[in-house]
Amino acid sequence: MPDDKTDLDLQLEKDRLTKTDFLLQVIRGVAVTLGLTLLWSMEAVRDRFFRLLDRWHVPSIRWRKASAFPPGPTRR
């Protein structure tokens, strides 16, 4: 082993958070939590909506037939 230091020999230094830094971290955590809650609730509503459409046997709307290679002469 090239260096003789072990994990137990290392001293960790803690940085003290100021009150503003602490409040900013708390606000950030709350914002992330609210954002994830919003995404989860939107997904739950979307899931229930599509399950309801499936129960009513509503087909999906096809505006036009999509194809990667449409028939006819190629455009150049």
C-alpha positions in Angstrom: 0.0 0.0 0.0 1.7 3.3 -1.1 0.4 5.6 1.7 0.3 4.6 5.3 -2.8 6.7 6.2 -6.0 4.8 6.9 -9.5 6.1 6.9 -9.4 6.3 10.7 -6.3 8.6 10.7 -8.0 11.3 8.6 -9.6 14.1 10.4 -12.8 15.5 8.8 -13.4 19.2 9.0 -17.0 20.4 9.2 -18.1 23.7 7.7 -20.6 25.5 9.7 -23.7 26.7 7.8 -24.9 30.2 8.3 -28.5 30.8 9.0 -29.2 32.0 5.5 -27.4 29.0 4.0 -29.4 26.7 6.2 -32.7 28.4 5.3 -31.8 28.2 1.6 -31.1 24.5 1.8 -34.4 23.9 3.6 -36.3 26.0 1.0 -34.6 24.1 -1.8 -35.6 20.7 -0.2 -39.2 21.8 0.1 -39.2 23.0 -3.5 -37.8 19.8 -4.8 -40.4 17.8 -2.7 -43.3 20.0 -4.0 -42.0 19.6 -7.6 -41.8 15.8 -7.3 -45.3 15.7 -5.7 -46.7 17.8 -8.5 -45.2 15.4 -11.1 -46.5 12.4 -9.2 -50.0 13.8 -9.0 -50.0 14.7 -12.7 -48.9 11.2 -13.6 -51.7 9.7 -11.3 -54.3 11.9 -13.1 -53.0 11.0 -16.5 -53.0 7.3 -15.6 -56.6 7.4 -14.3 -57.8 9.3 -17.4 -56.3 6.8 -19.8 -57.7 3.9 -17.8 -61.1 5.5 -18.0 -60.7 5.9 -21.8 -59.7 2.2 -22.0 -62.7 1.2 -19.9 -65.0 3.1 -22.3 -63.3 1.5 -25.3 -62.4 4.9 -26.8 -59.9 4.4 -29.7 -56.9 6.7 -30.0 -57.2 9.5 -32.5 -55.2 9.0 -35.7 -54.9 12.3 -37.5 -53.1 10.7 -40.5 -51.4 7.5 -41.2 -47.7 7.9 -40.3 -45.0 6.1 -42.1 -41.2 6.4 -42.1 -41.3 5.6 -45.8 -44.4 7.0 -47.4 -45.5 5.6 -50.8 -45.0 7.5 -54.0 -42.0 9.0 -55.7 -39.1 10.2 -53.6 -38.5 14.0 -53.3 -35.1 15.2 -54.3 
